[in-house]
Amino acid sequence: MSGSARRSGPPWSVDLLADLHAGALDARTEAELRPLVENDPEAREILAALDATLADLRDLPPIPMPREVADRIDAALAREARPVAPVVDLAAARARRNRRLGMGAGLLVAAAAAIGVVTLTLPGNDTAGDQPPQARSETPDTPVTASGDASPLAVQGQNFGPVFGKVLGAQNYGPLQNQDQLAGCLAGAGITAGKPLGVSPIALNGDPAVMAILPGGAPGAYRIVVVDPDTCGPDNPEGVLANSTIEP
């Protein structure tokens, strides 16, 4: 039997004396053991050594917790307090993300075009360089009202960038009057579409026209179609004056 194993009689084990010293024994055992140990000089020396050890420990300065240990504990507590994300359908989440991307891109393009930040250059505009839209527009733009009483937006060549933000969101069919007549004009070029994202009369190189912004078939893409309201129709493809797609 080792010297640290518990023994109920002298010589007393260090483990038993340590439990007695720490008050870890039940009351009945401690009451029976205390007078026996106090009559044993060797046991009293061990108890005195334990008293001295506790006194030395109490006199030690406080030891701070290492910073890296505290950081790990804080991080673990933060992870435990973090709410658990609900389980969602992955396909539905992706569909919502794609819709939001498309809507967000449209709003950003519209806002940027309205303040002249982005340049939207469509095919056919050979004179377009790195100049801002305002510098390439030869005629000042004038917003058109819902009734169509004001001067239409001016566009030169195929540079629709300066008016894109004003047309996007507008629903002014001008001389075409309604969506059905616009759909008939688009059919002349084989274009089928529902309600446009924006439609407004414009002055294309000084001539009356109607510009429509349609979905481009991909998130953030737009299709710009311009028709001649006097000649366009299902049987006249030449009534479509412009048909271009803006990619994100």
Stockholm file with secondary structure:
# STOCKHOLM 1.0

chainA/1-248         MSGSARRSGPPWSVDLLADLHAGALDARTEAELRPLVENDPEAREILAALDATLADLRDLPPIPMPREVADRIDAALAREARPVAPVVDLAAARARRNRRLGMGAGLLVAAAAAIGVVTLTLPGNDTAGDQPPQARSETPDTPVTASGDASPLAVQGQNFGPVFGKVLGAQNYGPLQNQDQLAGCLAGAGITAGKPLGVSPIALNGDPAVMAILPGGAPGAYRIVVVDPDTCGPDNPEGVLANSTIEP
#=GR chainA/1-248 SS CCTTSCCSSSSCCHHHHHHHHHTCSCHHHHHHHHHHHHTCHHHHHHHHHHHHHHHHHHHSCCCCCCHHHHHHHHHHHHHHHSCCCCCCCHHHHHHHHHHHHHHHHHHHHHHHHHTTCSCCCCTTCTTCCSSCHHHHCSSCCCCCCTTSCSCCEEECTTCCHHHHHHHTTCBCCGGGCSHHHHHHHHHTTTCCCSSCSEEEEEEETTEEEEEEEEECSSTTCEEEEEECTTTCBTTBGGGEEEEEEECC
#=GC SS_cons         CCTTSCCSSSSCCHHHHHHHHHTCSCHHHHHHHHHHHHTCHHHHHHHHHHHHHHHHHHHSCCCCCCHHHHHHHHHHHHHHHSCCCCCCCHHHHHHHHHHHHHHHHHHHHHHHHHTTCSCCCCTTCTTCCSSCHHHHCSSCCCCCCTTSCSCCEEECTTCCHHHHHHHTTCBCCGGGCSHHHHHHHHHTTTCCCSSCSEEEEEEETTEEEEEEEEECSSTTCEEEEEECTTTCBTTBGGGEEEEEEECC
//
